[in-house]
């Protein structure tokens, strides 16, 4: 008997990186389009999880942070109350992540502070992506601990950081 569709295994990180590379190199899909599509799906899930509550998007400095910035932009466009909290120096953003920072309407990202997560309708974990290995170091380790301490649902870009 076949398993339910939701029981199908997810790609491992190395497999997902290979699929992304294939789409970009073989199918000529711009990486910025892949980031936009990922953000669209995450925004839908986040909106459903948050209900009418405020959304806190916690971003790092890589492409995972770029995914989170897409989520923030799309949710703001749809009228949600969204705060973007930077757990890394966003002056180090490059490529697609930087492009999405530049597209972000409204308030600029604020430096991460744990108390900013209080009373969240949902939290988006956009800290570490499929390329991360090892144990998180500061300041990301503290941000992950603060996210894990909240009662709000957490929507993770790529993989959960904590």
C-alpha positions as CSV (number, residue, x, y, z in Angstrom):
1,X,0.0,0.0,0.0
2,X,1.5,3.4,-1.0
3,X,2.2,5.9,1.8
4,X,0.4,9.2,2.0
5,X,2.0,12.0,0.0
6,X,2.9,13.9,3.1
7,X,5.0,10.9,4.3
8,X,7.2,11.0,1.3
9,X,10.8,11.8,2.4
10,X,12.1,15.3,1.9
11,X,15.3,16.0,0.0
12,X,18.5,15.9,2.1
13,X,20.4,19.2,2.1
14,X,23.0,17.9,-0.5
15,X,20.1,16.7,-2.7
16,X,18.4,20.1,-2.5
17,X,21.6,21.9,-3.4
18,X,21.9,19.6,-6.4
19,X,18.3,20.3,-7.5
20,X,18.9,24.0,-7.3
21,X,22.1,23.7,-9.3
22,X,20.3,21.6,-11.9
23,X,17.5,24.2,-12.2
24,X,19.9,27.1,-12.6
25,X,22.5,25.4,-14.9
26,X,20.4,23.0,-16.9
27,X,17.0,24.7,-17.0
28,X,18.3,28.3,-17.0
29,X,16.0,29.3,-14.1
30,X,17.5,32.4,-12.5
31,X,18.5,31.8,-8.9
32,X,16.6,35.0,-8.0
33,X,13.4,33.3,-9.4
34,X,14.0,30.2,-7.3
35,X,14.4,32.4,-4.2
36,X,11.1,34.2,-5.1
37,X,9.3,30.9,-5.5
38,X,10.6,29.6,-2.2
39,X,9.6,32.8,-0.5
40,X,6.1,32.7,-1.9
41,X,5.5,29.2,-0.5
42,X,6.9,30.2,2.9
43,X,4.8,33.3,3.0
44,X,1.6,31.3,2.5
45,X,2.5,28.9,5.2
46,X,3.6,31.7,7.6
47,X,0.4,33.7,7.0
48,X,-1.7,30.6,7.9
49,X,0.4,29.9,11.0
50,X,0.4,33.5,12.2
51,X,-3.3,34.2,11.7
52,X,-3.7,37.9,12.6
53,X,-0.7,37.9,14.8
54,X,2.6,39.8,14.0
55,X,5.3,37.9,12.1
56,X,8.9,38.1,13.1
57,X,11.4,37.2,10.4
58,X,14.8,36.4,11.8
59,X,17.4,36.6,9.0
60,X,21.1,35.6,8.6
61,X,23.5,36.9,6.0
62,X,23.2,34.1,3.4
63,X,20.7,33.0,0.8
64,X,18.5,31.6,3.6
65,X,18.2,35.2,4.9
66,X,17.3,36.2,1.4
67,X,14.4,33.7,1.4
68,X,13.3,35.3,4.7
69,X,13.4,38.8,3.1
70,X,11.1,37.6,0.3
71,X,8.7,36.3,2.9
72,X,8.8,39.6,4.7
73,X,8.2,41.6,1.5
74,X,5.3,39.5,0.4
75,X,3.6,39.4,3.8
76,X,4.0,43.2,4.1
77,X,2.5,43.6,0.7
78,X,-0.5,41.5,1.9
79,X,-1.0,43.8,4.9
80,X,0.6,41.7,7.6
81,X,2.5,43.2,10.5
82,X,6.1,42.1,9.9
83,X,9.3,42.8,11.7
84,X,12.6,41.7,10.2
85,X,15.3,41.0,12.8
86,X,18.9,40.7,11.6
87,X,21.0,38.2,13.6
88,X,24.0,39.0,11.4
89,X,25.6,42.0,9.8
90,X,23.5,42.6,6.7
91,X,26.2,44.7,5.1
92,X,27.7,41.4,4.2
93,X,24.8,40.3,2.0
94,X,25.5,39.6,-1.6
95,X,23.8,38.5,-4.7
96,X,20.1,37.4,-4.5
97,X,19.9,38.0,-0.7
98,X,21.1,41.6,-1.2
99,X,18.7,42.1,-4.1
100,X,15.9,41.1,-1.8
101,X,17.0,43.4,1.0
102,X,16.9,46.2,-1.5
103,X,13.3,45.2,-2.5
104,X,12.1,45.2,1.1
105,X,9.4,47.9,1.6
106,X,8.7,49.6,4.9
107,X,10.9,49.4,8.0
108,X,14.5,48.3,7.6
109,X,15.6,45.2,9.4
110,X,16.5,45.8,13.1
111,X,19.3,44.1,15.0
112,X,18.1,40.9,16.6
113,X,17.0,41.2,20.2
114,X,15.3,38.3,22.0
115,X,12.5,40.4,23.5
116,X,11.4,41.4,20.0
117,X,10.0,37.8,19.5
118,X,7.5,38.2,22.3
119,X,3.8,37.9,21.3
120,X,4.7,36.7,17.8
121,X,1.9,35.2,15.7
122,X,4.7,33.2,13.9
123,X,8.4,33.4,13.6
124,X,10.3,32.7,10.4
125,X,13.7,31.1,10.9
126,X,15.8,32.3,8.0
127,X,19.2,31.9,9.7
128,X,21.0,28.8,8.3
129,X,20.4,27.0,5.1
130,X,21.3,23.8,3.4
131,X,25.0,24.8,3.1
132,X,25.5,25.0,6.9
133,X,27.5,22.4,8.8
134,X,28.7,22.2,12.4
135,X,27.3,23.9,15.5
136,X,26.0,27.4,15.3
137,X,28.2,30.1,16.8
138,X,27.3,33.4,18.3
139,X,25.3,35.5,17.6
140,X,23.3,32.9,15.8
141,X,23.3,30.4,18.7
142,X,21.6,32.9,20.9
143,X,19.1,33.8,18.3
144,X,18.2,30.1,17.8
145,X,17.8,29.6,21.6
146,X,15.5,32.7,21.8
147,X,13.4,31.4,18.9
148,X,13.2,27.9,20.5
149,X,12.0,29.6,23.8
150,X,8.9,31.1,22.2
151,X,5.4,29.6,22.1
152,X,4.8,30.9,18.6
153,X,4.9,28.5,15.6
154,X,8.2,28.6,13.7
155,X,8.4,28.3,9.9
156,X,11.9,27.4,8.8
157,X,13.4,28.3,5.4
158,X,15.1,25.2,4.0
159,X,15.9,23.5,7.3
160,X,15.3,24.5,11.0
161,X,18.3,26.2,12.4
162,X,17.7,24.9,15.9
